[in-house]
């Protein structure tokens, strides 16, 4: 019964956010702050899933300026845990196919996110260059999941280089955002599904890196995030 009731309420709430968010985003068409506003709406849905979510920000997070945020991508529940961490003037990069998801796709496009054709590798590389230009021209931040896919309980997967190439080209720092383990944590038939912690870390300077040593930057960020995720899991006793 609880699963059934939750499913109805969650679907209704998600559709309502999609509809209101689409209207809001069409009025302020592709305004770079749209994404953060709508993402925080989704981020407030976590009590419907029986979750308590603690969001931790550095004291000077408001002063980050243009940067590239990288998060660990676990599953679809990221929408109600990590989404709240999206800051103003931050847009995400997603697969072109997201635009074709009913209700959500129009919202994703109209709010100003960037759609990437991952099947066309040469075009994807040029998109990273365009990202760097947009970051500097429009004073944007970009949110990316460098694993490139959901980890689904496999731990922090190896990173792809795109986010790091873009950060180096734009001359902006990388800001890791880490979420504790969600795998098998949520049972929609269970009233209380425990606590999740999402934490934004200090910016990582990219000024000493270039295309030649981009993998050093990538590996460093991966190590920093893995250490923090392990720490969060230990704190929660997982």
N, C-alpha and C positions, 0 to 999 in steps of 0.2 A: 504493500500500500504506500509506504513512504517513497519508494522508487517511482511509483506512478505519479504521486502528487508532485514530487520534485521535478520530474520530467516536464509536466504541464507548466509549472511555474517558471522553470528555467527557459523553456522554449518561448513562452510568452514574453518574459523579460528581455531575452536576446532579440526577438523580433521587434519589440518596442524600441530598444536602443538602436537597432539597425534603421528603423524608419525615422525616428527622431534625429539620429545622427546624420542620415542622408539629407534630410531637409536642412539641418544646421549647416552641413558641409556644402550644399548647393548654394545656400545664401552667401556663405563665405568661401566660394569655390576655390579649393586647393590652397586655402590659407594654411601655412605651415604649423599653426597651433591647433588646427582641427584634430589632428591625430591624437595629441596628448589629451585633449578634452574627452574625446570618445573612448580612448583607451582607459581612462580613469573611470568612466561609467561602467565599462565591463569589469574593471578591477574591483568594483564595489559589490559584485555579485557573489563573492566567495562565501558569505554566510549561507547562501542557498545550497551549497555543497557540503555543509557541515564543517567548514574549514575556518580556522583562525589564522590570519595571515599578518605577520609583522613585517612592515616595510622600513628598512633602514637606509637613511641617506647621510652622506657626510655633511658636516655642518656648513660647508661652503659649496654645496651642490648647485646652488642657484648661480654661482659664478663660473660654472664650467665653460660657458661659451660654446661656440661650434666645436663639435667633437664627433667621434663615432662610438656609439654604445654597442657593446657586444654582450649577448646574453646566452645562457645555456638553454637549449630548446628541448624540453622533455616530452611534452604531449599537448593535447588540446587544452588541458587545464591551465596552461600558461596564460590563457586569456583572462583568467580570474585571479591569478596570482601575480605574475610578473608585469602584466599590462599596466597596473597602477604606477609602475616605476617610470613610465614614459614621460619625459619632461617637455615643457613648452618649446615650440619651434623645432620639434623632432619628428621626422617622418621615417617610415620603415621601408625596407626593400623586400619585395616578395615575388613569388612566381607569378608569371603572367596569367596562369590558369586561375588564380584567386579571383580575378575579375568576373569569372563566370559562375561563381557560387551565388545561388539565389539570395537576394536581400543583402548579404554581406559584401558581395563583389562590388556593387554600385557604391556602397559606403566606402569601401577600401580605396576605390579609384577617386571618388569625389573629394574625399578628405585630404588628398594630396600625397598619398604614398607612391612609391616608385615601383613600377612593374618591370621585372627582368625576365627576358627570354633565355632560360637556362639551357635550352636545347641548342642554341646558337652560340658556341663558345667564343667566336671572334666578336660577335655583338656584345656578349657579356663582358669581355675585356674592355671594349670601348665604353661600356656603361660605367665601369669603375672610374674611367677618366672623366666622364660627364658628372659623376657624383662629386668628384673633387672640385670641379668647376662650380657646381651648384652650391656646395658647402660654403665656398668663399664668396660667391656672387650674392647669394640670398641669406647668408649668415645662418645656415641650417645646421642641425645635427642629424645624424643618420643612425637608425637602430637596425642592427643586423644580427642574425644568428649564424656565426661562422662555421658551425658544424654542418650546415646545409640541409639538415633533416632532423626529425625528432629522434631523440636517443632511445626512448621507450625502455628505460631500465638498464641500458648498456653502459652507464657512466658517461662522462664527458668524452664525446667522440673526437677524433682528429679534426683540426680546423682546416678550412679552405683559405686560400690567400687573399681573396677579393677584398675583404674589409680592411686588411692591412696595407694592401697596395693603395687603396683609396685614401687611407689616413696619411700615408707618406706623401702621396701626390698633393693632398690638400694642406699638408703641414699642420695637422690638428692632432690632439691627443686621442688615445683610446681609453674609454671608461668601461671597465667590466661591470656587469650586473649579474649576480649569482643567486640562484634559488635552490633551496635545499631539496632533497629527493622527494619526488611525487609518485614514483612508480609503485603501483599497488597500494597507494595510501588512501585512495578515495573509493569508498563503497557507498553508492547512492542509497542503499537500503539501510545504512547505518547512520544514526543521528549525529554522532560526533566523530569527525574524521581527523581530529588532531590539529596540530599547528604546523605551519610552513613559514620559513623565514626567507625573505628576499632582501639582498643587501647590495647597495651600490658602492663600489670601491673607488679609491683615489685615481685620478687620471694617470695614465702611463704615457710618458713623453715619447714622441716618435722622431724627434729632431735628429737623433744620431743614427737613424736607420735610412736605408735607401733600397732601391729595387734589388740590389745585389745581395743584401742581407735581410730581406723581408721575412724569410723563414725564421731567423733568430727572434725577430719581434713576435711572430706568430707563436713560436714555441714558448717564449717568455710569458705571453698572455695566457696561454693554455695552462702553464704551470701555476700561475697566480690564481687562476679561476679554480683549478682542481683543488688546490690547497684550501681555498676559502669554502668551497662546497663541502669538502670533507670535514672542515671545522664546523660548519653549520649543522651537518648531519650528526656529528658527535655531540654538539650542544643539545640537540633534540633527542639524543639517546637512541639513534637509529643504528 
